[in-house]
């Protein structure tokens, strides 16, 4: 006949109280109330038929039986934790989590990702599209694609793509009567990005020899995806990055207005913690991205 288990829900509160020698501190660590920890320990003592703590007012101390039981419970919980970690690590071996800007994800990565998955059916790909910086610990991110000046030590960083900016608009904007000269852009709605610390519009106008005597008029977006969508609807002119607008130009939903482009001060980088940078799945993804870029070169 199987030996009856003690109330398993009481083991963690007991172990914490034994280790910290305090019900209050155990309650704080486990986000429980003092009364809940005390109740769980009392239920455990009733099941075992032995006192695990001697109580002196608000102070508690392990009895001899409590010390013996605490050692064995701690070892058992640690073994369970190691088993869970081993299973989780095995599951993560074939899972690749990539953090990337929404604009790059929707306009470059996602239309091509099927080719990576076909080439690597053993790798499960998770894409986290966000303007926030990747948290390699809490989000279990293996690789981030960042657009910025880089590098970001102590992370392992590899620049893989430079970029340029130029104005685009829908061919149907203003019934097809598009600006013919750079100065004509001052008469239309200008799409801008909140993240543009370098104000690329000002640099582009300066390169075009157009003086800006007053602030540009137009909405701001927190990601290029939205400014390009607005431009494609004919709502104004956006300053686009070559890396994410190429397919729109080929489909004809957007049109490059002038040959003039200015180099970006920011580039695309692969970013990983040192312990993940050499992982086969991470290397496979980096190599695939670079191969895709060569296809379009």
Secondary structure, DSSP 8 states (H G I E B T S, - for coil): -------THHHHHHHHHHHHT-HHHHHHHHT--HHHHHHHHHHHHHHHTS--EEEETTEEEE-HHHHHHHHHHHHHHHHHHHHHHHHHHHHHTTEEEEEE-HHHIIIIIHHHHHHHHHH-TT-EEEEEE-SS---TTTT--SEEEEEES---TTSEEEEEE--EEEEEE-TTGGGG---SSGGGGGGS-EEEETT-TT-HHHHHHHHTT----S---S-EESSHHHHHHHHHTTS-EEEEEHHHHHHHHHHTSSEE--S--EE-S-EEEEEE-HHHHT-HHHHHHHHHHHHHHHHH-
